[in-house]
Amino acid sequence: MDTTAAAQTVRALWDAEILPSLQDFITIPALSPAFDDAWAANGNLDAAVEHLRTWIAKRNIPGATIEVVRLPERTPLLFVDIPATDGVDNGTVLLYGHLDKQPPVGGWSEGLGPWTPVLRDGKLFGRGASDDGYAGYAATAAIEAVRSAGGAHSRCVVLLETCEESGSPDLPAYLEHLDDRLGAVSLVVCLDSGGMDYDRLWLTTSLRGLASVTATVRVLTVGQHSGTVSGVVTSSFRVLRQLLDRIEDSATGEIKLAEMNVEIPEDRLAELRATVESAPGSVLSAIPFAPGVRPVTDDEVELFLNSSWRPTLSIIGASGMPEPADAGNVLRPFTTLSLSFRLPPTADAAASLEAVRKILTTDVPDGAQVELTRFEAAGGWNAPTLAPWLRSSLDSVSDTVFGNPWRTMGMGGSIPFMGLLAERYPDAQFVITGAVGPDSNIHVPDESLEVAHAVRVTEAIVHILDAHARS
């Protein structure tokens, strides 16, 4: 493969074709179903799928078939099937991304907004720019660049879903539905990740799982004057606090449940230490601490372990509490908290959620009523050992594209699809990477894509596809 020609093709596509279309994609408020109950009627997920379908169809890649797959009462999925170059028969390469988006949230900087694309100082701002609207473009461009540079690639399937930000609840059904058409998947390329800087290619080698539940503690049918009943009726907040103390040590944040704790593999520890040496300070560099606030420890290795291999609890929502300005002297009838647990990659998500259910509903103080709703559990993922061909390709990419050695990281978030694929294709190699950087602001205001880095990531996929075809 002519690597110079491949790089030129990638850069030309990004400049002339990808950036204009990606900016149009940002304008589509394609909220994930968890954030839009009327997603089917609103049609924004369909609009996002059609936008990418139209763009990919215009690429005119020889032999490519493009289909919007729809199962009843499920979000749509874009399925692009591209035949292998002549003489290559090395299984299927599955290139994954998603088109659904997080909600806009408030607090965007002046001149920026979730549905208003802004290109400023090499960054493209807008919801879905880096998480992960660029992925379908990058995957398609990489395949096109391999071909234009005289390289080779195996059969490629580009799969773009529309419910990832909701935990990918529809993907198992689609994997089952498409099983015969996917064939023998030997390489998975996921572009929904990133790294700790923009200086190198980062490979994600583990993903945390998740478990979540909404817990309501009720003590009254209606609120009562606190001067009358406080000290007689228990506080719903205090009961919930006691129940949470069974799960989490409030002084340290340590999760007490055995089901949520695992032994950390030695190879992941070694990789993590190498990451800290290569990118010191990166774990804290983009965190907007309030004045005077410190991290939980100064040991960066421990911080990385906390965010990739140890369980955590976050309270992500609450109800039953009025705004302070509206609060009267009332003992409230109930308190509701949304509990979100991040789980180690190898923890059993279903068992973890069951342990939470049991501990919150057993021997409840003062006989308070506990109602649990909105259950969700998704397993994590721990990467298989890299095949020699893939390790060699990563070394080559690091030299020719980035000029710095590649590094690995454990990702604190979840990509449920990876766990599903690992179970279904146990012999496949995985390249979980992407253009997200320490200041990409995914899920929060001012989401952005570092365009030059996205271009380099696309170039890297070109090299990996060619190496896989020749392995």
JOTANOR-V84770 format. One record per backbone hydrogen bond with DSSP energy under -1.0 kcal/mol. NH is the residue of the N-H (numbers start at 1). CO is the residue of the C=O. E is the energy in kcal/mol with one decimal. If there is no record, write none. Layout:
BEGIN
nh-><NH | NH>
co-><CO | CO>
e-><E | E>
END
This chain:
BEGIN
nh-><2 | 3 | 6 | 7 | 8 | 9 | 10 | 11 | 12 | 13 | 14 | 15 | 16 | 17 | 18 | 19 | 21 | 22 | 23 | 24 | 25 | 26 | 28 | 30 | 31 | 32 | 35 | 36 | 39 | 42 | 43 | 47 | 48 | 49 | 50 | 51 | 52 | 53 | 54 | 55 | 56 | 57 | 58 | 59 | 60 | 64 | 65 | 67 | 69 | 74 | 77 | 78 | 79 | 80 | 81 | 82 | 85 | 88 | 92 | 93 | 94 | 95 | 96 | 97 | 99 | 101 | 112 | 116 | 118 | 120 | 123 | 124 | 125 | 126 | 127 | 129 | 133 | 135 | 138 | 139 | 140 | 141 | 142 | 143 | 144 | 145 | 146 | 147 | 148 | 149 | 150 | 151 | 156 | 157 | 158 | 159 | 160 | 161 | 166 | 167 | 168 | 174 | 175 | 176 | 177 | 178 | 182 | 183 | 185 | 186 | 187 | 188 | 189 | 190 | 191 | 193 | 195 | 203 | 204 | 205 | 207 | 208 | 208 | 209 | 210 | 211 | 212 | 213 | 214 | 215 | 216 | 217 | 218 | 219 | 220 | 224 | 226 | 228 | 229 | 230 | 232 | 233 | 239 | 240 | 241 | 242 | 243 | 244 | 245 | 246 | 247 | 248 | 249 | 253 | 256 | 260 | 261 | 269 | 270 | 271 | 272 | 273 | 274 | 275 | 276 | 277 | 278 | 279 | 282 | 285 | 287 | 289 | 293 | 303 | 304 | 305 | 306 | 307 | 309 | 312 | 314 | 316 | 319 | 326 | 327 | 330 | 331 | 335 | 336 | 337 | 338 | 339 | 340 | 341 | 342 | 343 | 347 | 352 | 353 | 354 | 355 | 356 | 357 | 358 | 359 | 360 | 367 | 368 | 369 | 371 | 373 | 376 | 378 | 381 | 383 | 391 | 392 | 393 | 394 | 395 | 396 | 397 | 398 | 399 | 400 | 401 | 402 | 403 | 404 | 407 | 409 | 411 | 418 | 420 | 421 | 422 | 423 | 424 | 425 | 428 | 429 | 431 | 433 | 436 | 440 | 444 | 448 | 449 | 451 | 451 | 454 | 455 | 456 | 457 | 458 | 459 | 460 | 461 | 462 | 463 | 464 | 465 | 466 | 467 | 468 | 469 | 470 | 471>
co-><149 | 1 | 2 | 3 | 4 | 5 | 6 | 7 | 8 | 9 | 10 | 11 | 12 | 13 | 13 | 14 | 17 | 18 | 19 | 20 | 21 | 22 | 25 | 28 | 29 | 101 | 32 | 33 | 36 | 38 | 39 | 43 | 44 | 45 | 46 | 47 | 48 | 49 | 50 | 51 | 52 | 53 | 54 | 56 | 57 | 61 | 81 | 79 | 77 | 71 | 69 | 160 | 67 | 158 | 65 | 156 | 153 | 85 | 184 | 155 | 187 | 157 | 189 | 159 | 161 | 30 | 109 | 113 | 125 | 123 | 120 | 449 | 118 | 447 | 114 | 126 | 128 | 132 | 134 | 135 | 136 | 137 | 138 | 139 | 140 | 141 | 142 | 143 | 144 | 145 | 147 | 146 | 82 | 93 | 80 | 95 | 78 | 97 | 163 | 164 | 163 | 170 | 171 | 172 | 173 | 174 | 178 | 179 | 183 | 92 | 92 | 429 | 94 | 431 | 96 | 433 | 436 | 407 | 432 | 409 | 381 | 411 | 413 | 343 | 378 | 341 | 376 | 339 | 373 | 337 | 371 | 335 | 369 | 333 | 333 | 331 | 329 | 225 | 225 | 226 | 229 | 229 | 235 | 236 | 237 | 238 | 239 | 240 | 241 | 243 | 244 | 244 | 254 | 249 | 247 | 257 | 258 | 265 | 266 | 267 | 268 | 269 | 270 | 271 | 272 | 273 | 274 | 275 | 279 | 281 | 284 | 287 | 290 | 299 | 300 | 301 | 302 | 303 | 305 | 342 | 340 | 338 | 336 | 323 | 324 | 328 | 224 | 217 | 319 | 215 | 317 | 213 | 314 | 211 | 312 | 209 | 344 | 348 | 349 | 350 | 351 | 352 | 353 | 354 | 355 | 356 | 364 | 365 | 218 | 216 | 214 | 212 | 210 | 207 | 205 | 387 | 388 | 389 | 390 | 391 | 392 | 393 | 394 | 395 | 396 | 397 | 397 | 398 | 398 | 201 | 203 | 206 | 415 | 416 | 417 | 418 | 419 | 420 | 421 | 425 | 186 | 188 | 190 | 193 | 437 | 441 | 440 | 124 | 122 | 449 | 450 | 451 | 452 | 453 | 454 | 455 | 456 | 457 | 458 | 459 | 460 | 461 | 462 | 463 | 464 | 465 | 466 | 468>
e-><-2.6 | -1.1 | -2.2 | -2.3 | -2.2 | -2.3 | -2.3 | -2.4 | -2.4 | -2.5 | -2.3 | -2.2 | -2.6 | -2.2 | -3.1 | -2.2 | -1.3 | -3.2 | -2.2 | -1.5 | -2.2 | -1.9 | -1.7 | -2.4 | -2.3 | -2.5 | -2.5 | -1.1 | -1.5 | -2.8 | -1.9 | -1.9 | -2.2 | -2.2 | -2.6 | -2.2 | -2.0 | -2.8 | -2.6 | -1.8 | -2.8 | -2.4 | -1.6 | -1.4 | -1.3 | -2.2 | -2.4 | -2.5 | -3.2 | -1.9 | -2.0 | -2.6 | -3.1 | -2.5 | -2.8 | -3.2 | -2.1 | -1.9 | -2.9 | -3.1 | -2.7 | -3.1 | -3.0 | -1.9 | -2.9 | -2.4 | -2.4 | -1.0 | -1.5 | -2.9 | -1.9 | -2.4 | -3.2 | -2.3 | -2.5 | -1.8 | -2.2 | -1.9 | -2.7 | -2.8 | -1.9 | -2.8 | -2.4 | -1.8 | -2.3 | -2.5 | -2.2 | -1.8 | -2.3 | -1.6 | -1.5 | -2.8 | -2.6 | -3.0 | -2.5 | -2.9 | -2.3 | -1.8 | -1.1 | -2.2 | -2.4 | -1.7 | -3.1 | -2.1 | -2.4 | -2.5 | -2.2 | -1.5 | -1.0 | -2.2 | -1.5 | -2.8 | -3.0 | -2.5 | -1.8 | -1.9 | -2.5 | -2.7 | -3.5 | -2.2 | -2.6 | -1.5 | -1.2 | -1.6 | -2.7 | -2.0 | -2.7 | -2.0 | -3.1 | -2.8 | -2.7 | -2.5 | -2.4 | -2.9 | -1.4 | -1.5 | -2.2 | -1.2 | -2.1 | -1.8 | -2.5 | -2.8 | -2.2 | -2.2 | -2.4 | -2.4 | -2.3 | -2.3 | -1.7 | -1.0 | -1.3 | -2.8 | -3.0 | -3.5 | -3.4 | -1.2 | -1.5 | -1.7 | -2.3 | -2.1 | -2.3 | -2.1 | -1.9 | -2.0 | -2.2 | -1.9 | -2.0 | -2.7 | -1.8 | -1.2 | -1.5 | -2.0 | -2.3 | -1.9 | -2.4 | -2.3 | -2.6 | -1.7 | -2.7 | -1.8 | -2.6 | -2.0 | -2.0 | -2.1 | -1.1 | -2.3 | -3.4 | -2.0 | -2.3 | -2.5 | -2.5 | -3.1 | -2.6 | -3.3 | -1.9 | -2.6 | -1.8 | -2.2 | -2.4 | -2.2 | -2.1 | -1.9 | -2.6 | -2.5 | -2.2 | -1.9 | -1.8 | -1.8 | -2.2 | -2.6 | -2.5 | -1.9 | -2.7 | -2.2 | -3.0 | -2.4 | -2.5 | -2.0 | -2.5 | -2.1 | -2.1 | -2.8 | -2.2 | -1.5 | -2.7 | -2.6 | -1.3 | -2.3 | -1.0 | -1.9 | -1.9 | -3.0 | -2.1 | -1.7 | -2.6 | -2.6 | -1.7 | -1.9 | -3.3 | -1.7 | -2.2 | -3.2 | -2.8 | -1.7 | -1.7 | -1.3 | -2.4 | -1.8 | -1.9 | -1.1 | -2.1 | -2.2 | -1.9 | -2.7 | -2.1 | -2.2 | -2.3 | -1.9 | -1.6 | -1.7 | -2.1 | -2.7 | -2.0 | -2.4 | -2.5 | -2.0 | -1.2 | -1.1>
END
